[in-house]
Amino acid sequence: MEVIKHINQLDLQLDESYRGDCPACNGRNTFTVTKQIGNLLYNCYKAGCFLSGVTKQTISIQDLQKERKNTKKDFEMPSYILPAGDITKNSPTFYKFSSAYGIDLDDIKLYYDLKEQRIVFPIIYEYRIVDAIGRASHPKVQPKWRRYGASGYGYKMGSGNVVVLVEDCISAAVVATTFDNCIGFALLGTNFLASYHKQLNDVSTIIVALDPDASNKSLDIKRELCSHTNAEIFAFRLEDDLKYRKKYDITRLQEKINNVKQ
């Protein structure tokens, strides 16, 4: 009850998040709280601390007004970002991208940022583009990744009841185009945000497959998801980032997907 009291005292606004020291294990900056409509989601990411949960909240008129305002606000793609279409034809940039990651450009919807020379992945939610993520096409463009909106959603590609959580959009595209009836979902980092639950609330299985240097984070996310979803959750250890398509990783992940589908 002391934890709930601590959370309520934060007085968060709708869609606002807090990060600080854990009131249970005293982990430094490992405790997060996010306010959604009607509830507060909290979790500690320190290994060995199992503090996580949801506490119901009274829905205020201000919260409803803000939610209504947010749903009406549409994301607009900047004018200098165009559908790949004709740009991909005879384009060294897209040819290099396609060759490097083994992705058929006919299988994936992409845009191109003419201003910053980025390959852009649209984030689609409820059949409309709500955000976009741009990947630099060469090292001189910084930062490597850029988010164009503030939707809070992850990049999701593919269809099916099995989701493979990865770190970046390219890895998600590799999942969706390599494994049948699977969804590749990019966290756009190594954190699972509260807003991602909306995008994954109808799947049966989630496989967390972050890059090898974030394997401990995969276990943390698995533990968090087990507290907030009825889906089966698995943590999968990779030898390399999935976008590099290492044969050992692809074969083992295919075996894992086959097993969970049975």
C-alpha positions in Angstrom: 0.0 0.0 0.0 3.0 2.3 0.6 3.9 1.9 -3.1 0.4 2.9 -4.2 0.5 5.9 -2.0 3.9 6.9 -3.5 2.5 6.5 -7.0 -0.6 8.6 -6.3 1.5 11.4 -4.8 3.3 11.8 -8.2 0.1 13.5 -9.5 0.9 12.6 -13.1 -1.0 14.1 -16.0 -2.6 11.9 -18.8 0.1 10.2 -20.9 2.8 11.6 -18.6 5.5 9.2 -17.4 7.8 9.3 -14.4 11.1 7.7 -13.8 13.0 7.5 -10.5 14.2 5.4 -7.7 12.2 2.3 -6.8 10.3 2.6 -3.5 10.6 -1.2 -3.0 14.2 -2.1 -3.8 15.7 1.4 -3.8 17.1 0.8 -7.3 18.5 4.0 -8.7 16.3 5.4 -11.5 14.8 1.9 -12.3 11.2 2.7 -11.4 8.7 3.9 -14.0 5.1 5.0 -13.8 2.8 6.0 -16.8 -0.7 7.4 -16.5 -3.2 6.2 -19.0 -7.0 6.8 -19.2 -8.3 5.1 -16.1 -5.1 3.6 -14.7 -1.5 4.0 -13.8 1.1 1.4 -15.0 4.2 0.9 -12.8 7.2 -1.2 -13.1 10.8 -1.6 -11.7 13.4 -2.7 -14.2 16.1 -3.7 -11.7 17.0 -7.4 -11.9 15.6 -9.3 -8.9 12.8 -6.7 -8.2 9.4 -7.9 -9.1 7.5 -4.7 -8.4 5.0 -4.0 -11.2 1.3 -3.7 -11.7 -1.7 -1.5 -12.6 -3.7 0.7 -10.2 -7.1 2.0 -11.2 -7.7 5.8 -11.3 -10.8 8.0 -11.4 -11.2 9.5 -14.9 -11.4 13.2 -14.7 -13.2 15.6 -17.1 -9.8 17.1 -17.9 -8.4 13.6 -18.8 -11.4 12.9 -21.2 -11.0 16.3 -22.8 -7.2 15.7 -23.4 -7.9 12.2 -24.8 -10.5 13.7 -27.1 -8.0 16.3 -28.2 -5.2 13.8 -28.8 -7.4 11.5 -30.9 -8.3 14.4 -33.2 -4.8 15.5 -33.8 -3.5 13.8 -36.9 0.1 13.3 -37.8 1.1 14.9 -41.1 4.1 13.6 -43.0 6.5 16.5 -43.8 6.3 17.7 -47.4 9.9 16.7 -48.1 9.1 13.1 -47.3 7.7 11.3 -50.3 6.5 7.7 -51.0 9.4 5.6 -52.2 7.6 4.7 -55.5 9.5 6.1 -58.4 12.4 7.2 -56.1 13.4 3.5 -55.6 13.8 2.9 -59.3 17.5 2.9 -60.2 18.3 4.5 -56.8 21.7 3.5 -55.3 20.4 4.4 -51.9 17.5 1.9 -51.9 19.5 -0.7 -53.8 22.2 -0.6 -51.1 19.5 -0.9 -48.4 17.7 -3.8 -50.1 21.0 -5.7 -50.7 22.4 -5.1 -47.2 19.3 -6.5 -45.4 17.8 -8.9 -47.9 14.5 -7.0 -48.1 12.4 -7.0 -51.3 11.3 -3.4 -51.6 8.0 -4.6 -53.1 7.2 -6.2 -49.7 7.6 -3.1 -47.5 6.0 0.3 -47.6 8.7 3.0 -47.4 9.1 6.7 -47.8 12.2 8.9 -48.5 13.3 12.0 -46.7 14.7 14.2 -49.5 16.0 16.8 -47.1 17.9 14.6 -44.7 18.4 11.6 -47.0 16.7 9.1 -44.8 14.8 5.9 -45.5 11.5 6.4 -43.7 9.3 3.7 -42.1 5.7 4.8 -41.6 4.1 3.9 -38.2 0.5 2.8 -38.9 -2.2 2.5 -36.3 -5.9 1.9 -36.9 -5.3 2.1 -40.7 -3.7 5.5 -40.7 -0.1 6.9 -40.5 0.3 8.3 -37.0 4.1 8.7 -37.0 7.3 7.9 -38.9 10.9 6.8 -38.2 13.8 7.8 -40.5 17.0 5.8 -40.9 20.1 7.8 -42.1 21.2 6.5 -45.5 24.9 7.2 -44.9 27.1 7.9 -41.8 27.4 11.6 -42.3 23.6 12.0 -41.5 23.1 12.3 -37.8 21.5 11.1 -35.7 21.2 7.6 -37.2 17.5 7.3 -36.4 14.9 10.1 -36.2 11.3 10.1 -35.1 9.1 12.6 -36.9 6.1 12.6 -34.6 5.3 12.1 -31.0 2.7 9.2 -31.1 4.5 7.0 -28.6 3.8 4.0 -30.8 6.3 1.4 -32.0 6.8 0.3 -35.6 4.7 -2.8 -36.5 4.9 -4.8 -39.7 3.3 -8.0 -40.8 0.2 -10.0 -39.6 -0.4 -13.0 -37.5 -0.8 -14.0 -33.8 3.0 -14.3 -33.1 4.9 -11.1 -32.4 8.7 -10.9 -32.4 9.9 -7.8 -30.4 13.1 -6.3 -31.8 14.9 -3.0 -31.3 14.7 -1.3 -34.7 12.5 -1.0 -37.8 14.9 -2.9 -40.1 14.9 -5.9 -37.8 11.1 -5.7 -37.6 10.9 -5.7 -41.5 13.2 -8.7 -41.6 10.9 -10.6 -39.2 7.8 -9.8 -41.2 9.3 -10.7 -44.5 11.2 -13.8 -43.4 8.7 -15.7 -41.1 5.2 -16.6 -42.3 2.3 -15.2 -40.3 4.5 -13.2 -37.9 4.6 -9.6 -36.8 7.8 -7.8 -36.4 7.5 -5.1 -33.8 10.3 -2.5 -33.2 10.5 -1.0 -29.7 12.6 1.8 -31.2 15.1 1.2 -28.4 15.2 -1.3 -25.6 12.2 -0.1 -23.5 8.6 -1.4 -23.7 6.4 1.6 -23.4 2.9 1.6 -22.0 1.4 2.8 -25.3 2.7 -0.4 -27.0 0.0 -2.5 -25.2 -2.7 -1.0 -27.5 -0.8 -2.3 -30.5 -0.4 -5.8 -29.2 -3.6 -6.5 -27.3 -4.9 -9.1 -29.7 -1.9 -11.4 -30.1 -1.4 -14.8 -28.6 2.4 -15.0 -28.4 5.2 -12.5 -27.9 8.9 -13.4 -28.4 11.3 -10.8 -27.1 14.4 -11.0 -29.3 16.5 -7.9 -28.6 20.1 -7.5 -29.7 22.7 -9.6 -27.8 24.0 -6.7 -25.8 20.5 -6.2 -24.4 19.7 -9.8 -23.5 19.2 -8.9 -19.8 16.7 -6.3 -21.0 14.8 -9.0 -22.9 14.3 -10.8 -19.6 13.1 -7.6 -17.9 10.5 -7.0 -20.7 9.4 -10.6 -20.5 8.7 -10.2 -16.8 6.9 -6.9 -17.3 4.7 -8.4 -20.1 3.8 -11.4 -18.0 2.2 -9.0 -15.5 0.1 -7.1 -18.1 -1.0 -9.5 -20.9 -2.6 -12.9 -21.3 -0.3 -13.7 -24.2 2.4 -16.3 -23.9 5.8 -14.6 -23.5 9.2 -15.9 -24.4 12.7 -14.3 -24.2 14.9 -15.4 -27.1 18.7 -15.0 -27.1 20.3 -14.0 -30.4 23.9 -14.3 -31.5 23.6 -11.0 -33.5 21.1 -8.3 -34.4 18.3 -10.0 -36.5 18.7 -7.5 -39.3 22.0 -9.2 -40.2 20.1 -12.5 -40.8 22.7 -14.8 -39.3 21.8 -18.3 -40.3 22.0 -19.6 -36.8 19.6 -17.0 -35.4 17.1 -17.3 -38.3 17.0 -21.1 -38.0 16.6 -21.2 -34.3 14.0 -18.4 -34.3 12.0 -20.3 -37.0 12.1 -23.4 -34.8 10.8 -21.3 -31.9 8.0 -19.9 -33.9 7.0 -23.3 -35.2 6.9 -24.7 -31.7 4.7 -21.9 -30.2 2.3 -22.2 -33.1 1.6 -25.9 -32.4 
